[in-house]
Amino acid sequence: MTAQGVASFLAAHPRVVQVRLAQVRGSSPREAGAMMLVAPATSFGTIGSGQLEFRAMKAARDMLGQDEVQRAFDMPLDPEIGQCCGGSERADAGAQRAGGHARGGTGASA
């Protein structure tokens, strides 16, 4: 994810939520710090695909619909959600506005 890519995405999609992996425990498809930007109808970047990413995108879009500024959530990467990694992740999500500045405390850094 490049600074230019983030800037272009934010210019095209003024309402987004940044989802960032704050903590990874055990086996995980991505490292702590991985992030993605989620807009109402599209996304940019990845935090690992599969159910993990599907659930994170749903949570981010719920935040956009409710004008929620910040949320944190834990996700086990186990067979119960169709993931086989066996670890767990804590993700932080923060709403963004045009220009890439956070409305809450989790800003996108380019």
Helices and strands as residue ranges (DSSP letters): H 3-12, E 16-25, E 35-38, E 43-45, H 50-66, E 70-76, G 79-81, E 88-96
